[in-house]
Amino acid sequence: MRLQDRVAIVTGAAQGIGAAFATALGREGAKVMVADMADPRRTVDRIAQAGGAAAGVTADISVEAECKRVVAEAVQRFGGLDILVNNAAKFSDLKRGSFYDITQEIWDRTMAVNARGPFFMIRAAGPEMAKRKYGKIVNITTGMVFMGVPYMLEYVASKGALDAMTRALARELGDDGIRINAIAPGFTMSENMEKQRAQLKSTVDRTLANRVIKRDEVPDDLVGAMLFLASPDSDFVTGQTIVVDGGYHMR
Protein backbone atom coordinates (compact mmCIF):
# COMPACT_ATOMS: atom_id res chain seq x y z
CA MET A 1 0.00 0.00 0.00
CA ARG A 2 2.61 2.51 -1.14
CA LEU A 3 0.00 5.24 -1.62
CA GLN A 4 -2.13 4.80 1.47
CA ASP A 5 -4.40 7.86 1.92
CA ARG A 6 -2.83 9.77 -0.97
CA VAL A 7 -5.33 11.55 -3.21
CA ALA A 8 -5.04 11.05 -6.96
CA ILE A 9 -6.74 12.35 -10.10
CA VAL A 10 -6.56 10.34 -13.33
CA THR A 11 -7.91 11.94 -16.49
CA GLY A 12 -9.29 9.85 -19.32
CA ALA A 13 -9.91 7.04 -16.85
CA ALA A 14 -13.30 5.70 -17.90
CA GLN A 15 -11.64 2.92 -19.89
CA GLY A 16 -8.37 1.67 -21.35
CA ILE A 17 -5.02 2.84 -20.02
CA GLY A 18 -6.58 5.43 -17.70
CA ALA A 19 -8.85 2.82 -16.11
CA ALA A 20 -5.84 0.56 -15.51
CA PHE A 21 -4.00 3.48 -13.87
CA ALA A 22 -6.93 4.45 -11.65
CA THR A 23 -7.54 0.86 -10.57
CA ALA A 24 -3.87 0.36 -9.70
CA LEU A 25 -3.75 3.57 -7.66
CA GLY A 26 -6.82 2.46 -5.72
CA ARG A 27 -5.24 -0.93 -5.12
CA GLU A 28 -2.19 0.82 -3.63
CA GLY A 29 -4.36 2.73 -1.15
CA ALA A 30 -4.91 6.03 -2.95
CA LYS A 31 -8.26 7.79 -3.02
CA VAL A 32 -8.96 8.24 -6.70
CA MET A 33 -10.94 10.84 -8.62
CA VAL A 34 -11.79 9.29 -12.00
CA ALA A 35 -12.22 12.03 -14.62
CA ASP A 36 -13.41 11.55 -18.17
CA MET A 37 -15.78 12.93 -20.78
CA ALA A 38 -17.37 9.47 -20.78
CA ASP A 39 -19.24 7.98 -17.83
CA PRO A 40 -16.62 7.12 -15.16
CA ARG A 41 -18.87 4.81 -13.12
CA ARG A 42 -17.44 1.52 -14.41
CA THR A 43 -13.94 2.42 -13.21
CA VAL A 44 -15.24 3.83 -9.93
CA ASP A 45 -17.18 0.62 -9.32
CA ARG A 46 -14.14 -1.51 -10.12
CA ILE A 47 -12.06 0.35 -7.54
CA ALA A 48 -14.83 0.17 -4.93
CA GLN A 49 -15.34 -3.56 -5.49
CA ALA A 50 -11.65 -4.09 -4.75
CA GLY A 51 -12.05 -2.23 -1.44
CA GLY A 52 -10.69 1.11 -2.59
CA ALA A 53 -12.04 4.66 -2.40
CA ALA A 54 -13.03 6.42 -5.61
CA ALA A 55 -15.38 9.00 -7.07
CA GLY A 56 -16.11 10.04 -10.63
CA VAL A 57 -16.48 13.32 -12.45
CA THR A 58 -17.46 14.01 -16.05
CA ALA A 59 -15.38 16.81 -17.54
CA ASP A 60 -13.76 18.14 -20.71
CA ILE A 61 -10.16 18.93 -19.79
CA SER A 62 -9.70 21.21 -22.80
CA VAL A 63 -11.77 23.76 -20.84
CA GLU A 64 -9.91 25.43 -17.96
CA ALA A 65 -13.01 25.85 -15.80
CA GLU A 66 -13.65 22.12 -16.08
CA CYS A 67 -10.11 21.34 -14.92
CA LYS A 68 -10.54 23.61 -11.91
CA ARG A 69 -13.79 21.82 -11.12
CA VAL A 70 -12.14 18.38 -11.26
CA VAL A 71 -9.46 19.48 -8.81
CA ALA A 72 -11.97 21.22 -6.55
CA GLU A 73 -14.18 18.12 -6.39
CA ALA A 74 -11.20 15.90 -5.56
CA VAL A 75 -10.11 18.23 -2.77
CA GLN A 76 -13.64 18.58 -1.42
CA ARG A 77 -14.27 14.83 -1.51
CA PHE A 78 -10.91 13.55 -0.26
CA GLY A 79 -9.31 16.49 1.55
CA GLY A 80 -6.40 17.40 -0.70
CA LEU A 81 -4.39 16.36 -3.75
CA ASP A 82 -1.10 14.49 -4.08
CA ILE A 83 -1.05 12.82 -7.49
CA LEU A 84 -2.16 13.85 -10.98
CA VAL A 85 -1.98 11.48 -13.94
CA ASN A 86 -2.56 13.37 -17.20
CA ASN A 87 -3.73 10.48 -19.34
CA ALA A 88 -6.66 11.89 -21.34
CA ALA A 89 -5.81 12.28 -25.02
CA LYS A 90 -7.26 12.49 -28.50
CA PHE A 91 -5.82 9.60 -30.50
CA SER A 92 -8.02 6.63 -31.41
CA ASP A 93 -10.29 8.64 -33.73
CA LEU A 94 -7.45 10.35 -35.61
CA LYS A 95 -6.74 9.20 -39.17
CA ARG A 96 -3.24 8.72 -40.55
CA GLY A 97 -2.53 10.98 -43.48
CA SER A 98 -0.44 13.76 -44.95
CA PHE A 99 0.02 16.88 -42.88
CA TYR A 100 -1.31 18.79 -45.88
CA ASP A 101 -4.71 17.27 -45.14
CA ILE A 102 -4.92 18.17 -41.45
CA THR A 103 -7.69 20.71 -40.99
CA GLN A 104 -7.45 23.57 -38.55
CA GLU A 105 -10.33 22.04 -36.60
CA ILE A 106 -8.53 18.69 -36.15
CA TRP A 107 -5.22 20.40 -35.30
CA ASP A 108 -6.80 22.73 -32.75
CA ARG A 109 -8.89 20.02 -31.09
CA THR A 110 -5.92 17.65 -30.81
CA MET A 111 -3.75 20.36 -29.28
CA ALA A 112 -6.59 21.43 -26.98
CA VAL A 113 -6.97 17.99 -25.45
CA ASN A 114 -3.39 16.66 -25.58
CA ALA A 115 -1.38 19.76 -24.67
CA ARG A 116 -3.65 22.52 -23.39
CA GLY A 117 -5.66 20.10 -21.22
CA PRO A 118 -2.66 18.85 -19.21
CA PHE A 119 -1.47 22.45 -18.89
CA PHE A 120 -4.82 23.46 -17.40
CA MET A 121 -4.87 20.41 -15.11
CA ILE A 122 -1.37 21.11 -13.80
CA ARG A 123 -2.19 24.78 -13.27
CA ALA A 124 -5.26 23.79 -11.25
CA ALA A 125 -3.50 21.04 -9.30
CA GLY A 126 -0.24 22.85 -8.56
CA PRO A 127 -1.50 25.15 -5.77
CA GLU A 128 -3.13 22.24 -3.92
CA MET A 129 0.09 20.22 -4.07
CA ALA A 130 2.14 23.24 -3.05
CA LYS A 131 0.07 23.50 0.15
CA ARG A 132 1.52 20.12 1.16
CA LYS A 133 4.96 20.86 -0.30
CA TYR A 134 4.61 17.54 -2.09
CA GLY A 135 3.10 16.29 -5.31
CA LYS A 136 3.54 13.83 -8.16
CA ILE A 137 2.48 14.62 -11.70
CA VAL A 138 2.71 11.94 -14.38
CA ASN A 139 2.16 12.96 -18.00
CA ILE A 140 1.42 10.33 -20.63
CA THR A 141 3.18 11.17 -23.89
CA THR A 142 4.23 8.72 -26.65
CA GLY A 143 7.34 7.03 -27.97
CA MET A 144 6.46 8.48 -31.37
CA VAL A 145 7.86 11.81 -30.19
CA PHE A 146 11.39 10.38 -30.41
CA MET A 147 10.99 8.52 -33.71
CA GLY A 148 9.78 11.17 -36.14
CA VAL A 149 6.71 9.10 -37.01
CA PRO A 150 5.03 10.55 -40.13
CA TYR A 151 1.37 10.88 -41.07
CA MET A 152 0.16 11.67 -37.53
CA LEU A 153 1.68 15.10 -37.14
CA GLU A 154 -1.11 16.61 -35.04
CA TYR A 155 -0.79 13.81 -32.46
CA VAL A 156 3.01 13.64 -32.41
CA ALA A 157 3.32 17.44 -32.15
CA SER A 158 0.80 17.61 -29.29
CA LYS A 159 2.61 14.92 -27.32
CA GLY A 160 5.97 16.53 -28.10
CA ALA A 161 4.64 19.69 -26.50
CA LEU A 162 3.65 17.72 -23.41
CA ASP A 163 7.09 16.10 -23.22
CA ALA A 164 8.75 19.52 -23.34
CA MET A 165 6.27 20.87 -20.80
CA THR A 166 7.28 18.09 -18.42
CA ARG A 167 10.89 19.21 -18.33
CA ALA A 168 10.18 22.95 -18.15
CA LEU A 169 7.65 22.56 -15.35
CA ALA A 170 9.91 20.22 -13.40
CA ARG A 171 12.26 23.18 -12.93
CA GLU A 172 9.46 25.61 -12.20
CA LEU A 173 7.61 23.45 -9.65
CA GLY A 174 10.54 21.81 -7.90
CA ASP A 175 10.75 24.37 -5.10
CA ASP A 176 7.17 23.49 -4.17
CA GLY A 177 8.10 19.84 -3.70
CA ILE A 178 6.27 18.83 -6.90
CA ARG A 179 7.89 16.18 -9.06
CA ILE A 180 6.74 15.93 -12.68
CA ASN A 181 7.69 13.12 -15.04
CA ALA A 182 6.33 11.43 -18.14
CA ILE A 183 5.73 7.96 -19.51
CA ALA A 184 6.07 7.40 -23.25
CA PRO A 185 4.13 4.27 -24.21
CA GLY A 186 4.51 2.34 -27.42
CA PHE A 187 1.53 1.29 -29.51
CA THR A 188 -0.82 -0.05 -26.83
CA MET A 189 -3.77 -2.35 -27.44
CA SER A 190 -6.28 -0.55 -25.25
CA GLU A 191 -10.00 -1.22 -25.58
CA ASN A 192 -10.41 1.26 -28.42
CA MET A 193 -7.38 -0.06 -30.29
CA GLU A 194 -8.49 -3.67 -29.86
CA LYS A 195 -11.76 -2.81 -31.60
CA GLN A 196 -9.72 -1.59 -34.59
CA ARG A 197 -7.22 -4.47 -34.70
CA ALA A 198 -8.29 -5.67 -38.15
CA GLN A 199 -7.92 -2.19 -39.69
CA LEU A 200 -4.59 -1.68 -37.89
CA LYS A 201 -3.05 -5.01 -38.91
CA SER A 202 -0.10 -3.48 -40.79
CA THR A 203 0.72 -1.19 -37.85
CA VAL A 204 0.45 -4.05 -35.35
CA ASP A 205 2.63 -6.34 -37.50
CA ARG A 206 5.29 -3.66 -38.01
CA THR A 207 5.34 -2.82 -34.32
CA LEU A 208 5.73 -6.46 -33.24
CA ALA A 209 8.51 -7.00 -35.77
CA ASN A 210 10.54 -4.10 -34.36
CA ARG A 211 9.98 -4.75 -30.66
CA VAL A 212 12.56 -6.59 -28.59
CA ILE A 213 9.69 -8.11 -26.57
CA LYS A 214 7.52 -9.45 -29.35
CA ARG A 215 3.99 -9.28 -28.05
CA ASP A 216 1.19 -6.75 -27.78
CA GLU A 217 1.65 -3.93 -25.30
CA VAL A 218 -1.40 -3.73 -23.04
CA PRO A 219 -2.46 -1.10 -20.48
CA ASP A 220 -1.19 -3.14 -17.53
CA ASP A 221 2.34 -2.93 -18.99
CA LEU A 222 2.33 0.78 -18.12
CA VAL A 223 1.09 0.44 -14.55
CA GLY A 224 4.44 -0.33 -12.93
CA ALA A 225 6.12 2.78 -14.32
CA MET A 226 3.15 4.93 -13.33
CA LEU A 227 3.13 3.62 -9.75
CA PHE A 228 6.87 4.19 -9.47
CA LEU A 229 6.50 7.82 -10.57
CA ALA A 230 3.44 8.37 -8.35
CA SER A 231 4.99 6.85 -5.23
CA PRO A 232 7.75 7.89 -2.80
CA ASP A 233 10.04 5.45 -4.65
CA SER A 234 10.68 8.25 -7.17
CA ASP A 235 10.98 11.20 -4.79
CA PHE A 236 14.39 12.11 -6.26
CA VAL A 237 13.26 11.78 -9.89
CA THR A 238 11.84 14.72 -11.84
CA GLY A 239 11.85 16.05 -15.39
CA GLN A 240 12.29 12.57 -16.87
CA THR A 241 10.49 10.57 -19.56
CA ILE A 242 10.40 6.78 -19.24
CA VAL A 243 9.83 4.93 -22.51
CA VAL A 244 7.72 1.80 -21.99
CA ASP A 245 7.39 0.07 -25.36
CA GLY A 246 8.98 -3.37 -25.16
CA GLY A 247 12.26 -2.15 -26.59
CA TYR A 248 10.92 -0.65 -29.83
CA HIS A 249 12.74 2.60 -29.25
CA MET A 250 15.93 2.99 -27.21
CA ARG A 251 17.02 6.51 -26.29
Backbone torsions as a table, in degrees:
resi	resn	phi	psi	omega
1	MET	NA	63.5	-175.8
2	ARG	-63.7	-20.4	-173.7
3	LEU	-119.4	29.8	-177.8
4	GLN	-53.7	123.0	176.6
5	ASP	68.6	7.0	170.0
6	ARG	-73.2	153.9	178.4
7	VAL	-111.4	128.7	-175.6
8	ALA	-127.9	147.1	168.9
9	ILE	-116.7	132.8	172.3
10	VAL	-123.3	121.7	177.7
11	THR	-90.0	153.4	-178.2
12	GLY	61.8	41.4	-169.8
13	ALA	-108.4	14.9	179.1
14	ALA	-73.2	-23.2	-178.8
15	GLN	-159.4	177.7	171.6
16	GLY	61.1	-139.9	-176.4
17	ILE	-60.6	-43.2	-179.4
18	GLY	-61.6	-39.6	177.7
19	ALA	-64.7	-39.9	177.0
20	ALA	-62.7	-40.6	177.9
21	PHE	-63.6	-49.9	-177.0
22	ALA	-61.6	-42.1	179.5
23	THR	-63.3	-42.0	179.9
24	ALA	-66.1	-40.1	177.6
25	LEU	-62.9	-42.3	177.0
26	GLY	-62.5	-39.1	179.7
27	ARG	-64.2	-29.8	-179.8
28	GLU	-88.3	6.8	173.7
29	GLY	101.8	-2.3	-179.9
30	ALA	-75.7	153.0	170.6
31	LYS	-93.8	121.3	-165.6
32	VAL	-113.4	128.4	169.7
33	MET	-97.5	115.7	-177.9
34	VAL	-93.8	114.2	-176.8
35	ALA	-114.8	137.2	179.4
36	ASP	-168.5	158.6	171.4
37	MET	-74.0	-27.5	176.6
38	ALA	-85.8	168.5	-179.4
39	ASP	-63.1	120.4	-176.9
40	PRO	-86.3	1.9	-169.5
41	ARG	-62.8	-34.0	-178.4
42	ARG	-61.7	-44.0	178.5
43	THR	-68.1	-42.4	177.9
44	VAL	-58.5	-44.1	-179.8
45	ASP	-65.0	-38.5	179.7
46	ARG	-63.0	-41.7	178.9
47	ILE	-66.6	-44.3	-179.1
48	ALA	-63.4	-40.3	-180.0
49	GLN	-64.4	-26.1	178.0
50	ALA	-88.1	4.4	177.8
51	GLY	92.1	9.2	-179.1
52	GLY	-93.9	176.4	179.2
53	ALA	-111.3	127.8	-178.8
54	ALA	-154.3	156.7	173.7
55	ALA	-143.4	160.3	-178.4
56	GLY	-121.7	152.7	176.8
57	VAL	-145.3	134.0	177.0
58	THR	-93.9	124.6	-175.3
59	ALA	-158.1	153.1	174.1
60	ASP	-105.5	107.6	-173.3
61	ILE	-72.0	-8.2	176.9
62	SER	-75.3	-6.8	179.5
63	VAL	-108.3	121.6	-173.8
64	GLU	-60.0	-40.3	-179.7
65	ALA	-61.7	-33.8	178.1
66	GLU	-68.1	-38.7	178.2
67	CYS	-65.0	-42.0	177.1
68	LYS	-62.0	-37.1	-179.9
69	ARG	-68.1	-40.2	178.1
70	VAL	-59.3	-47.1	-179.8
71	VAL	-64.9	-44.2	-179.3
72	ALA	-61.2	-40.2	-180.0
73	GLU	-68.5	-36.8	177.1
74	ALA	-64.8	-43.2	-179.6
75	VAL	-66.7	-43.3	179.9
76	GLN	-64.5	-41.1	-175.9
77	ARG	-75.0	-40.7	-170.1
78	PHE	-117.5	-3.9	171.8
79	GLY	92.5	7.3	179.5
80	GLY	163.7	-166.0	178.5
81	LEU	-153.2	130.4	-179.3
82	ASP	-121.9	-30.3	-170.9
83	ILE	-134.3	134.7	173.0
84	LEU	-129.6	123.7	174.8
85	VAL	-111.3	109.7	180.0
86	ASN	-86.8	87.4	-175.7
87	ASN	-104.7	-28.0	-175.7
88	ALA	-56.7	135.8	-178.6
89	ALA	-158.8	154.3	172.0
90	LYS	-95.8	116.2	-178.5
91	PHE	-150.3	-55.7	-168.2
92	SER	-62.2	-25.0	-178.7
93	ASP	-96.2	2.9	177.8
94	LEU	-80.6	145.4	-179.1
95	LYS	-106.6	134.7	176.2
96	ARG	-67.5	140.1	179.5
97	GLY	175.1	172.5	-179.3
98	SER	-61.0	146.0	178.0
99	PHE	-65.9	-20.4	176.3
100	TYR	-64.0	-22.9	-175.5
101	ASP	-97.3	-0.6	179.5
102	ILE	-75.0	121.6	178.9
103	THR	-79.4	160.5	176.7
104	GLN	-60.4	-37.7	-179.5
105	GLU	-61.7	-46.0	179.9
106	ILE	-66.3	-43.8	179.4
107	TRP	-59.8	-49.1	-176.4
108	ASP	-65.8	-40.9	-179.0
109	ARG	-68.1	-39.3	178.7
110	THR	-64.3	-44.8	178.0
111	MET	-65.3	-36.5	-178.2
112	ALA	-63.2	-41.9	-178.4
113	VAL	-80.8	-46.8	-168.8
114	ASN	-83.9	-25.0	-178.7
115	ALA	-118.6	-51.8	-178.6
116	ARG	-66.7	-37.8	-179.5
117	GLY	-59.1	-53.2	176.3
118	PRO	-58.7	-37.2	176.5
119	PHE	-59.0	-47.0	178.5
120	PHE	-63.8	-41.2	-179.4
121	MET	-64.1	-42.1	-179.9
122	ILE	-67.0	-39.8	-179.5
123	ARG	-66.2	-32.6	177.1
124	ALA	-77.0	-36.6	-175.7
125	ALA	-79.9	-31.7	-173.6
126	GLY	-52.8	-49.1	-178.9
127	PRO	-61.7	-34.9	178.4
128	GLU	-68.9	-38.5	176.5
129	MET	-68.9	-38.6	-179.4
130	ALA	-62.3	-30.4	177.3
131	LYS	-59.6	-32.5	-178.8
132	ARG	-96.2	-4.0	-175.2
133	LYS	55.1	35.8	-179.4
134	TYR	-163.5	136.5	175.3
135	GLY	-171.2	153.7	176.6
136	LYS	-127.7	123.1	176.2
137	ILE	-118.0	128.8	-179.9
138	VAL	-122.1	115.1	177.9
139	ASN	-97.0	138.3	178.1
140	ILE	-102.5	112.8	-178.5
141	THR	-106.1	-131.2	177.4
142	THR	-163.4	147.0	175.5
143	GLY	-64.8	-18.6	-179.8
144	MET	-63.2	-22.5	179.0
145	VAL	-59.2	-33.2	-173.5
146	PHE	-95.2	-2.3	-173.8
147	MET	-112.5	-5.4	-178.3
148	GLY	62.9	41.1	-178.1
149	VAL	-65.3	127.1	-179.6
150	PRO	-87.2	168.8	171.7
151	TYR	69.7	15.0	170.7
152	MET	-144.3	45.2	-169.5
153	LEU	-59.6	-40.6	-177.2
154	GLU	-61.7	-39.6	-179.7
155	TYR	-72.3	-48.6	-178.5
156	VAL	-61.6	-42.5	-179.8
157	ALA	-64.9	-39.9	-179.5
158	SER	-65.7	-40.3	179.6
159	LYS	-75.4	-29.5	173.2
160	GLY	-63.7	-37.8	176.5
161	ALA	-62.9	-41.2	-179.9
162	LEU	-67.7	-36.5	177.2
163	ASP	-63.3	-44.1	178.0
164	ALA	-66.2	-39.0	177.9
165	MET	-59.9	-37.0	180.0
166	THR	-58.1	-46.5	-177.4
167	ARG	-71.0	-43.4	-178.9
168	ALA	-64.1	-41.5	-178.9
169	LEU	-74.6	-25.6	175.8
170	ALA	-58.8	-40.5	178.5
171	ARG	-72.1	-35.4	-176.4
172	GLU	-76.0	-31.8	-174.5
173	LEU	-100.4	-5.5	-175.2
174	GLY	-58.6	-38.7	-178.4
175	ASP	-66.4	-18.0	176.5
176	ASP	-91.6	7.6	179.1
177	GLY	77.5	15.9	-177.8
178	ILE	-98.5	123.1	176.4
179	ARG	-100.5	135.5	-179.3
180	ILE	-133.2	123.5	-178.1
181	ASN	-136.9	174.7	-178.9
182	ALA	-135.3	154.8	170.5
183	ILE	-117.4	132.1	178.0
184	ALA	-111.3	97.5	179.5
185	PRO	-74.2	159.4	165.7
186	GLY	-86.7	-167.2	179.5
187	PHE	-65.7	113.7	-171.1
188	THR	-111.0	130.3	-179.8
189	MET	-84.0	76.4	173.8
190	SER	-77.3	-178.9	-179.4
191	GLU	-57.1	-46.2	-178.7
192	ASN	-66.1	-38.4	179.1
193	MET	-69.6	-37.2	179.6
194	GLU	-61.0	-36.4	178.9
195	LYS	-65.2	-23.5	-177.4
196	GLN	-105.6	14.5	-173.2
197	ARG	-54.5	-43.3	-177.6
198	ALA	-61.8	-43.3	-179.9
199	GLN	-71.1	-24.3	-176.0
200	LEU	-99.3	16.1	-172.8
201	LYS	-54.6	-43.7	-178.2
202	SER	-64.9	-39.0	177.9
203	THR	-66.5	-44.6	179.0
204	VAL	-61.1	-46.7	-178.6
205	ASP	-62.7	-43.2	-180.0
206	ARG	-65.5	-40.3	179.0
207	THR	-63.0	-47.9	-179.3
208	LEU	-62.4	-37.3	-178.6
209	ALA	-66.4	-28.3	-176.1
210	ASN	-100.1	-5.3	177.3
211	ARG	-81.3	146.9	171.0
212	VAL	-70.8	-43.7	177.1
213	ILE	-95.2	104.9	-166.6
214	LYS	-90.3	76.3	172.9
215	ARG	-154.9	169.7	175.4
216	ASP	-60.7	143.5	166.3
217	GLU	-88.7	132.3	-179.0
218	VAL	-121.9	162.4	-177.0
219	PRO	-51.9	-39.0	-178.5
220	ASP	-62.7	-20.8	178.0
221	ASP	-66.8	-19.0	-177.5
222	LEU	-95.7	-10.9	-173.1
223	VAL	-65.4	-41.9	-177.2
224	GLY	-60.4	-45.2	179.1
225	ALA	-64.7	-40.2	179.1
226	MET	-63.1	-45.6	-179.9
227	LEU	-64.0	-37.8	176.2
228	PHE	-59.5	-47.0	-177.7
229	LEU	-73.1	-23.3	179.7
230	ALA	-88.0	-14.2	-172.0
231	SER	-103.0	170.8	175.9
232	PRO	-63.4	-14.8	178.0
233	ASP	-57.6	-25.8	-176.8
234	SER	-112.2	28.1	-176.3
235	ASP	-62.8	-19.0	179.1
236	PHE	-109.0	24.0	179.7
237	VAL	-121.4	124.1	175.1
238	THR	-155.3	152.5	179.3
239	GLY	74.4	19.9	-175.0
240	GLN	-111.0	155.0	173.0
241	THR	-122.0	122.3	178.3
242	ILE	-100.0	121.2	177.6
243	VAL	-86.7	124.1	179.7
244	VAL	-123.9	90.6	-174.7
245	ASP	-144.8	20.5	177.9
246	GLY	71.2	19.7	177.3
247	GLY	86.8	17.4	177.0
248	TYR	-65.4	-47.0	-178.1
249	HIS	-121.2	133.9	178.4
250	MET	-124.7	118.0	-176.2
251	ARG	-80.9	NA	NA
